[in-house]
Amino acid sequence: MNRSLLYVGLLFILVGATLTIVPTASFSTIAGDRPVDVSVADDSEAFVAVANTQTPVTQPGDGVAVAELVNNLDASMTVEYEASVTSGSVAVENPSRTVTIPQGGREPITVACSPPGGGAGTATLRIDVVEARGGSATITDATLETTVEYDCPGRPGGGPGQPGNPSGPPGGAVAYVDDDQDLEYDEGERTVSEGELAEFDNDSAHLVVAAGGGRINFRNSEVEMAAKSITVGDATLASNREITLEAEEGTLSLLDSTIDAKNGAIELSAGEITAADSTVSTNREISMSAESGALAFSDSHIDAKNGEIELSGRSIEMPRTTVSTNREISMSAGSGSLTLTDATIDAKNGAIELAGSRVDAARATISTNAAITATADSGTLRLTDATVDSKNGEIELGGGSIDAAGATISTNVGISLATESGDLQLGEATVESKNGEVTVESSGDLLASGAVFETNVEISLSASGDVLLDAARLTSSNGQATVALDVESATLSIDSAVLDDRDSTITYSPSEAAVTGTPSRGSVQAD
């Protein structure tokens, strides 16, 4: 595979016994205090680079690695970055992350189509490196750019997460069969009256409902619409009974629309479901299933009041969307990604279950009085700056890796965080359980500098790599705080930490592990 590299070049100036590192590209700050005999990459193998994989983006859901951050330093590097693309047809799957890249290692940047915008072309991938730290060298405020080729299915011009905006039919009709799928009524296309719409059934038709902002009130009639595809634009579909919309082979799209069943269940099923600025509400159950594509809602509301909410798709995207009920909420993205950035998920008195190959709930609020489970089966569970509040239920968070930097995770009972293969990031996070154990297990490093762990019972931290607790606070009035490091070569770093368990002493194992730093309060001893 051909790979093109964009490098950030560095100019090294020797001053006394230290290196001052000066950028020749877009870094605003570079500093280092390495001794002169330490090898540092030169311009041909820059400190940090971006490598283009030449892989085009063609599908929503499972993203592809279009570029890689490359660590050319002679030590591992921790990089905090933000990534974005200039086209609304595609989106970066993890737009803000902090990762540790081993010496000579690469960190993939994955991008997926953002349905249903669609379109083909070339976009610019921009990677803003907030900070890259390796050994004694630090880089801040860097910018790396490369190109992304994409060819995405959907309707060009619909915008990210938005269906196309249809025009309305003539006369007293509220819908029409859009034979040429241009979302405009054309002379000769079949119109559908309000009386016909409730039982519309034609598996080969592309049905468009466009009421010009009007309300279509089916009163006490059940609504069962079936078509090859269904588009609802600027309309309200209302009934006191069940509403079912099915587009088995195509797309079900909502734009600036409301589906309100009051006292009946709502069931939406299609190959792909998309909605923007829309509301789906009832006092009963809500079920949505995208059987072969994405379930994508943006800037919308899903409210079941007293019914369960069950959402499934090959991928699920719910940015800036509110999902609420008094009962259970279940979201399953199968082998695809679940995206809940800036979303609100509120189950009040029901359990919340979130699952996908990757889960991105950055800045989301996830709350209930019952249990919360979030699982990224093979990728990253991202909860950066999120709030996860269970009050009286257990919280279980798991993934290949976990990035919960700045998150607030709280309940009155147990909290468990575990990674299967990667690091667990809890920098500046708060993990608080009034009366339950706090258990944190990392298959890589546990990065918890500045974090707060608080409970009345046990705090158990473990990692297969290093544990960083610099400036962290561990508080347990009636319990013991322990740290288990799986390998003797690992390091426990506790500089400026506050250790306030029942005896103000953290115990660690094995005794051969290195301990660095001095806590500001409390002590550390081998188990």
Backbone hydrogen bonds, N-H to C=O, Kabsch-Sander energy under -0.5 kcal/mol:
donor,donor_aa,acceptor,acceptor_aa,energy
4,S,52,N,-0.9
6,L,50,V,-2.5
7,Y,5,L,-0.5
8,V,48,V,-1.2
9,G,7,Y,-0.8
11,L,22,V,-2.9
12,F,10,L,-0.5
13,I,11,L,-0.5
13,I,20,T,-2.1
14,L,12,F,-0.5
15,V,13,I,-0.5
15,V,18,T,-2.2
18,T,15,V,-2.1
20,T,13,I,-2.2
20,T,18,T,-0.5
21,I,19,L,-0.6
22,V,11,L,-2.8
22,V,20,T,-0.6
24,T,9,G,-1.9
25,A,9,G,-0.5
28,S,140,T,-1.4
29,T,140,T,-1.5
31,A,138,T,-2.5
38,V,35,P,-1.9
45,E,42,D,-1.2
46,A,43,D,-0.5
49,A,70,V,-1.6
50,V,6,L,-2.2
51,A,68,E,-3.0
52,N,4,S,-2.7
52,N,50,V,-0.5
53,T,66,V,-1.9
54,Q,66,V,-0.6
57,V,149,E,-2.5
58,T,56,P,-0.5
61,G,113,C,-0.5
62,D,60,P,-1.0
63,G,61,G,-0.7
64,V,111,V,-2.4
66,V,64,V,-0.9
66,V,109,I,-2.0
67,A,109,I,-1.1
68,E,51,A,-1.9
69,L,107,E,-2.8
70,V,49,A,-3.0
71,N,105,G,-2.4
72,N,47,F,-1.6
72,N,70,V,-0.8
73,L,47,F,-0.6
77,M,101,I,-2.7
78,T,133,R,-3.0
79,V,77,M,-0.6
79,V,99,V,-3.2
80,E,131,E,-3.3
81,Y,79,V,-0.6
81,Y,97,R,-2.7
82,E,128,D,-2.2
83,A,95,P,-2.9
84,S,126,R,-2.1
86,T,124,T,-1.1
90,V,87,S,-0.9
91,A,112,A,-2.5
93,E,110,T,-2.5
97,R,81,Y,-2.1
99,V,79,V,-2.6
101,I,77,M,-3.6
101,I,99,V,-0.6
104,G,71,N,-1.2
105,G,102,P,-2.9
107,E,69,L,-2.3
109,I,67,A,-3.0
110,T,108,P,-0.6
111,V,64,V,-2.4
112,A,91,A,-2.3
113,C,59,Q,-2.1
114,S,89,S,-3.2
117,G,114,S,-1.3
119,G,152,C,-2.0
121,G,150,Y,-2.5
123,A,148,V,-2.9
125,L,123,A,-0.5
125,L,146,T,-3.3
126,R,84,S,-3.0
126,R,124,T,-0.6
127,I,125,L,-0.5
127,I,144,L,-3.3
128,D,82,E,-3.3
128,D,126,R,-0.6
129,V,127,I,-0.8
129,V,142,A,-2.3
130,V,80,E,-1.7
130,V,128,D,-0.9
131,E,80,E,-1.7
132,A,139,I,-2.8
133,R,78,T,-2.9
134,G,137,A,-2.5
137,A,134,G,-2.3
138,T,31,A,-2.7
139,I,132,A,-2.8
140,T,29,T,-2.6
141,D,130,V,-1.2
142,A,129,V,-2.4
144,L,127,I,-2.6
146,T,125,L,-1.9
148,V,123,A,-2.9
150,Y,121,G,-2.6
151,D,57,V,-2.8
152,C,119,G,-3.2
155,R,116,P,-2.7
158,G,117,G,-0.7
158,G,155,R,-2.1
161,G,114,S,-0.6
161,G,115,P,-0.8
162,Q,159,G,-1.9
167,S,183,L,-2.3
173,A,170,P,-1.3
174,V,192,V,-2.0
175,A,192,V,-1.5
176,Y,208,V,-2.1
177,V,190,R,-2.7
178,D,176,Y,-0.7
178,D,206,H,-3.2
179,D,177,V,-1.5
181,Q,178,D,-1.2
189,E,186,D,-2.4
192,V,175,A,-3.2
197,L,193,S,-1.7
198,A,194,E,-0.8
199,E,196,E,-1.0
200,F,197,L,-1.7
202,N,226,A,-2.5
205,A,202,N,-1.6
207,L,205,A,-0.8
207,L,229,S,-2.4
208,V,176,Y,-2.7
209,V,231,T,-3.5
210,A,174,V,-1.6
210,A,208,V,-0.6
211,A,233,G,-0.7
213,G,234,D,-3.7
214,G,211,A,-1.4
216,I,214,G,-0.5
216,I,236,T,-3.4
217,N,215,R,-0.8
218,F,216,I,-0.7
218,F,238,A,-3.4
221,S,218,F,-2.0
223,V,242,E,-2.6
224,E,198,A,-3.3
224,E,222,E,-0.5
225,M,244,T,-2.7
226,A,200,F,-2.4
227,A,246,E,-2.3
228,K,202,N,-0.7
228,K,205,A,-2.0
229,S,205,A,-1.5
230,I,251,T,-2.0
231,T,207,L,-2.3
232,V,253,S,-3.0
233,G,209,V,-2.8
233,G,231,T,-0.5
234,D,255,L,-2.9
236,T,214,G,-1.7
237,L,258,T,-3.0
238,A,216,I,-2.5
238,A,236,T,-0.6
239,S,260,D,-2.3
240,N,219,R,-3.7
243,I,265,A,-2.2
244,T,223,V,-2.8
245,L,267,E,-2.3
246,E,225,M,-2.3
247,A,269,S,-2.6
250,G,228,K,-0.6
250,G,247,A,-0.7
252,L,272,E,-2.7
253,S,230,I,-2.8
253,S,251,T,-0.6
254,L,274,T,-1.9
255,L,232,V,-2.2
256,D,276,A,-2.2
258,T,235,A,-2.2
259,I,279,T,-2.7
260,D,237,L,-2.8
260,D,258,T,-0.5
261,A,281,S,-2.3
263,N,261,A,-1.6
264,G,241,R,-0.5
264,G,261,A,-1.4
266,I,285,E,-2.5
267,E,243,I,-2.4
268,L,287,S,-2.8
269,S,245,L,-2.3
270,A,289,S,-2.1
271,G,247,A,-1.5
271,G,250,G,-1.6
272,E,250,G,-1.6
273,I,294,A,-2.3
274,T,252,L,-2.6
275,A,296,A,-2.3
276,A,254,L,-1.6
277,D,298,S,-1.9
279,T,257,S,-2.2
280,V,301,H,-2.5
281,S,259,I,-2.8
282,T,303,D,-2.0
283,N,262,K,-2.5
284,R,264,G,-0.5
286,I,308,E,-2.5
287,S,266,I,-2.6
288,M,310,E,-2.5
289,S,268,L,-2.3
290,A,312,S,-2.4
291,E,270,A,-2.4
291,E,289,S,-0.8
292,S,271,G,-1.3
293,G,271,G,-1.6
295,L,315,S,-2.7
296,A,273,I,-3.3
296,A,294,A,-0.7
297,F,295,L,-0.5
297,F,317,E,-3.1
298,S,275,A,-1.7
299,D,319,P,-1.8
301,H,278,S,-2.4
302,I,322,T,-2.9
303,D,280,V,-2.7
304,A,324,S,-2.4
305,K,324,S,-0.6
306,N,304,A,-2.1
307,G,284,R,-0.6
307,G,304,A,-1.2
309,I,328,E,-2.4
310,E,286,I,-2.5
311,L,330,S,-2.9
312,S,288,M,-1.9
313,G,332,S,-1.6
314,R,290,A,-0.7
314,R,293,G,-2.2
315,S,293,G,-0.9
316,I,337,S,-2.4
317,E,295,L,-2.8
318,M,339,T,-3.4
320,R,341,T,-2.2
321,T,318,M,-1.3
322,T,300,S,-2.4
323,V,321,T,-0.5
323,V,344,T,-3.1
324,S,302,I,-2.7
325,T,346,D,-1.9
326,N,305,K,-2.0
327,R,307,G,-0.5
329,I,351,A,-2.5
330,S,309,I,-2.6
331,M,353,E,-2.7
332,S,311,L,-2.3
333,A,355,A,-2.6
336,G,333,A,-2.8
338,L,358,R,-3.0
339,T,316,I,-3.0
339,T,337,S,-0.5
340,L,338,L,-0.5
340,L,360,D,-4.1
342,D,362,A,-2.4
343,A,340,L,-2.0
344,T,321,T,-2.2
345,I,365,T,-3.2
346,D,323,V,-2.7
346,D,344,T,-0.5
347,A,345,I,-0.5
347,A,367,S,-2.4
348,K,367,S,-0.6
349,N,347,A,-2.0
350,G,327,R,-0.6
350,G,347,A,-1.5
352,I,371,A,-2.5
353,E,329,I,-2.4
354,L,373,T,-2.8
355,A,331,M,-1.9
356,G,375,T,-1.7
357,S,336,G,-3.0
358,R,336,G,-0.7
359,V,380,T,-2.0
360,D,338,L,-3.0
361,A,359,V,-0.6
361,A,382,R,-3.4
363,R,384,T,-2.5
364,A,361,A,-2.0
365,T,343,A,-2.5
366,I,364,A,-0.5
366,I,387,T,-3.3
367,S,345,I,-2.8
367,S,365,T,-0.5
368,T,389,D,-1.9
369,N,348,K,-2.1
370,A,350,G,-0.5
372,I,394,E,-2.4
373,T,352,I,-2.6
374,A,396,E,-2.3
375,T,354,L,-2.5
376,A,398,G,-2.3
377,D,356,G,-2.6
377,D,375,T,-0.7
378,S,357,S,-1.4
379,G,357,S,-2.9
381,L,401,S,-2.7
382,R,359,V,-3.5
382,R,380,T,-0.7
383,L,381,L,-0.6
383,L,403,D,-3.4
385,D,405,A,-2.2
386,A,383,L,-2.3
387,T,364,A,-2.8
388,V,408,T,-3.1
389,D,366,I,-2.7
389,D,387,T,-0.5
390,S,410,S,-2.6
391,K,410,S,-0.5
392,N,390,S,-2.1
393,G,370,A,-0.6
393,G,390,S,-1.0
395,I,414,G,-2.2
396,E,372,I,-2.6
397,L,416,S,-2.8
398,G,374,A,-2.4
399,G,418,A,-1.4
400,G,376,A,-0.6
400,G,379,G,-2.1
401,S,379,G,-1.3
402,I,423,D,-2.0
403,D,381,L,-2.6
404,A,402,I,-0.5
404,A,425,Q,-3.2
406,G,427,G,-2.0
407,A,404,A,-2.1
408,T,386,A,-2.6
409,I,430,T,-3.3
410,S,388,V,-2.7
411,T,432,E,-1.8
412,N,391,K,-2.3
415,I,437,E,-2.6
416,S,395,I,-2.6
417,L,439,T,-2.4
418,A,397,L,-2.0
419,T,441,E,-1.9
420,E,399,G,-2.2
421,S,400,G,-2.1
422,G,400,G,-3.0
424,L,445,D,-2.6
425,Q,402,I,-3.3
426,L,424,L,-0.6
426,L,447,L,-3.4
427,G,447,L,-0.6
428,E,449,S,-1.7
429,A,426,L,-2.3
430,T,407,A,-2.9
431,V,452,V,-3.3
432,E,409,I,-3.0
432,E,430,T,-0.5
433,S,454,E,-2.9
434,K,411,T,-2.0
435,N,412,N,-1.4
436,G,413,V,-0.6
438,V,458,E,-2.3
439,T,415,I,-2.7
439,T,437,E,-0.6
440,V,460,S,-2.9
441,E,417,L,-2.8
442,S,462,S,-2.2
443,S,422,G,-0.8
444,G,422,G,-1.1
446,L,466,D,-2.9
447,L,424,L,-2.6
447,L,445,D,-0.6
448,A,446,L,-0.9
448,A,468,L,-2.2
450,G,470,D,-2.0
451,A,448,A,-1.9
452,V,429,A,-2.7
453,F,473,R,-3.1
454,E,431,V,-2.4
455,T,475,T,-2.1
456,N,433,S,-0.5
456,N,434,K,-0.6
459,I,480,Q,-2.1
460,S,438,V,-3.1
461,L,459,I,-0.5
461,L,482,T,-2.6
462,S,440,V,-2.2
463,A,484,A,-2.1
464,S,442,S,-1.3
464,S,444,G,-0.8
465,G,444,G,-2.1
467,V,491,T,-2.6
468,L,446,L,-2.9
469,L,467,V,-0.6
469,L,493,S,-3.5
471,A,495,D,-2.2
472,A,469,L,-2.1
473,R,451,A,-2.7
474,L,498,V,-2.7
475,T,453,F,-3.0
475,T,473,R,-0.5
476,S,500,D,-1.9
477,S,455,T,-0.7
478,N,456,N,-0.5
482,T,459,I,-2.6
483,V,507,T,-2.5
484,A,461,L,-2.8
485,L,483,V,-0.5
485,L,509,S,-3.5
486,D,463,A,-2.6
490,A,487,V,-1.5
492,L,514,A,-3.2
493,S,467,V,-2.7
493,S,491,T,-0.6
494,I,492,L,-0.5
494,I,516,T,-2.6
496,S,518,T,-2.9
497,A,494,I,-1.9
498,V,472,A,-2.9
499,L,497,A,-0.6
499,L,521,R,-2.3
500,D,474,L,-3.4
500,D,498,V,-0.7
502,R,479,G,-2.5
504,S,501,D,-1.2
506,I,523,S,-2.7
507,T,481,A,-1.6
508,Y,525,Q,-1.8
509,S,483,V,-1.7
513,A,510,P,-1.5
514,A,490,A,-2.1
516,T,492,L,-2.5
520,S,497,A,-1.7
521,R,497,A,-1.7
523,S,504,S,-2.1
525,Q,506,I,-2.6
527,D,508,Y,-3.3
